[in-house]
Amino acid sequence: MPASPDPHIPLEPPAIDACWQRIGVRGDRSCERLLQHVHCHNCERYAEAAALLLDRHELDLETVDEASFAENQQPEPLADGQTLSVLIFRIGQNWLALPSTLLLEVSLPVPVHGLPYPRNRSLRGLCNVRGTLVPCMALDLVLGLTTETTPQDRPHMLILDTPGGPLVTEVQTVEGIYAIPLAKLQKTGHASGLAVSQLASAVMQWRQHSITVLHADRLLQALSRSLR
């Protein structure tokens, strides 16, 4: 009789069959379901793969240590050394920065395919990034910010590195990655009810803009909640 699996060893997540790349619209189009659904995005197999992907993201993001958030009344040091490497970007009229360690890539906007039954308003849908399904998050909603288009907008997608795999979000402007001297970072309180205030680790002045620096772990937790 085979031994029961060790409950302390996590089971491998089921593989996602990206059939749309083999026999679907990105493959040889031999799938018989295309006659009914026309496009893979309308197929229940695609929806099942999306649900599996989101479940995997949710479970892995939950491994971020929640205990650190109980200690956020006394912010931890932001970085070792003399500078903090951050990506500076804009959402609406709000200038923000996040640690560059969370960033995998900056790309031009790609189509976002909505889900028939989205779990949360912050989940915009799925993006196809070089043949891989990637959840697309509305970071403005996660942060509780309002957005409005301006002539200065130069939209880009940020591809973020998370424990569950990449996540994508669209921002209005990307300025670039900068090494910010720690002396320029000021601690911020969390008295404001705005989500962005709760997720901030510091503020700084940069090129006549007030920049809110996001806390990496708090942001990951907020993204995790938005996938549920």
C-alpha positions, 0 to 999 in steps of 0.5 A: 500500500503506497504511503500517504503524502507528507502533509508538510510537503506542498503538492505540485500545482497542476500544469496549465495546458496552453492548448490555444498555442498548439491547436488554437488561434496561436497554433495550427487551428485544428481544435474542433472547439473553434467552430463553436467558439470562433476564438480561444478567449470564448472557450471554457478551456481558456476560462478554466486555465485562467481560473487555475492561474489565478488560484496559483497566484493567490496561494503563492502570494499568500506566502508573503509573511503577514507578520511583517505587516503587524510591525509596520507602525515602525517602518523597517529600513528601506534598503541597505547602503546609501541608495534605493533603486526605484521605478518612478511612474505616474497613475493619473495625477499621482506620482509613485515609485516601487522598488525595482526588485519587483519589476521584471519588465516595462513594455508597450500596452498589450490587449487585455482580455476580460474574464466572464466572471471576474473575481474582483473589480481590480482584476481587469483580465488576462494579457498574453505576454509572449504566449503566456497568460498573465493576470492584469491588475488595475493598480489605480483601484488597488491603490484607491486612486482616480485616473484621467487621461492627459495629453502627456500620457505615455502608457506602458505596462509594468510586468511585476515579479511576484511569488506566484508569477508575473502580474501586469498593470498599466500606468500612464507614464514611466519615467525610469529607474533611479537610485535615490539617496536614502537621505531624501526619503521621508517616513510617512504615516498611515493615518489617511484612509486612502489605500495608497497611504496604507501601502506607502513606505516613504515619500520624497521630492523629485523634479518638483513632484512629490513621490509616494514610494510603495512598500514591496510587501504591502503591495504584494499583499494588496495584489493578493487580496485583489485576486480573491 
